[in-house]
Amino acid sequence: MDAADIEDINTFFLLCGAALVFFMQAGFAMLEVGSVNVLNLQLATATVLLKNIMDAAIGALCWWATGFGLAYGDSPSGFAGTTQFGLDERYFEERGVAGSSGYMYAKWIFSWTFAATSTTILSGAVAERCTAFSYVTYTIFCISVVYPLVACWAWNPNGWLSAKRDHEALLGCGVVDFAGSGVVHL
């Protein structure tokens, strides 16, 4: 098996994982619809479903524009990424990863599903309790700034909490976050 085959397998695995994580949106939607007031069920159901769609749609734009770059871009300080905003293909080419290979795009989709899921978790807590404008503002801020910073700290190889950090890892060992349990819920 050559390197191209391994990259194809990794790409397929990331896309399968992304699909599974994205299906969590449907689960959260069902949970939220089941927890709204029965007297207001039709309006609340529509609102919950709209919020879940907005999480995915607005989240994709925010993740593309700033989120992915802050989370996975070069991070000399370990605090925030400084490259890869808008999936700049020049960044991939400089590192020998062809933009057309698909792996980096699969990585983007996989990480976007986690970012969208992180905002959907709060959606159930605020069902029938906040305005649509407030929720959209929260979604934009969370996916553009908050989630990417925490993801950078834990998952970026240079993140200040990362166990992959070559030097000065937190407490000498860093943080290993399996399946996003810490990053997504923060």
Disulfide bonds with the S-S distance in Angstrom:
none
